[in-house]
């Protein structure tokens, strides 16, 4: 069985899920990966979330989740120079997540699960910039959340 090394950093006053739940959601989101994985989940309040979003995406507001894939330099032939399990970092803005859950009529547990899985898929290279990529990513999210007993997070769109 592949190992997931999870570094949790909590810089938020909000309600944080258990480490077991966070790990379970990461395992689901990374299930298609056939190697050990190492990632950080940093849970922040709005000032830090806003600063990171402004710095890295040039958007001046706190967003729910930011994904920062690890950048491992390529060597000859495009093969990564280092064979390491580091996937990257997820930053979850807890107040934004909590507000969205209320606005969207979702439980906190369901929204946490969705955003952790969503972020993990980004670390694997999935994106939702164009419609085809978005549909593929959302389909995987729907399937994984259904396995947890959560409703389709995109049902109201």
C-alpha angles and dihedrals in degrees: 000000000000117000125232114203108200124193111195120198117183117195095153135095091212130102110285124199120238120275088245091058093046090049093048092052091048091049090053094045091048097039094114091057111096098200139066113283134207123191143154126227112199116190112203144173124243101274092058093039091052093047093050093047091048093047099045104027102023090236115131101216138071113263128199100250135005123193122205111187115207113257109220112181118240122237129199114333093015092285112143111257092223126046099212132144094229110131099171142248137309120203115197119191101215099198091051091048091049093048092048092050090056094043092048096043093241130137116252089241092055094047093047090050091049096049094045091049091044091051093047090053089053089053088055091054102264117140140176102212096115127036097251093050091045092052092050093049094044091049091056091047092051092050095048094045090049088056087058091049095252125137125249104284091209098048094109095050 
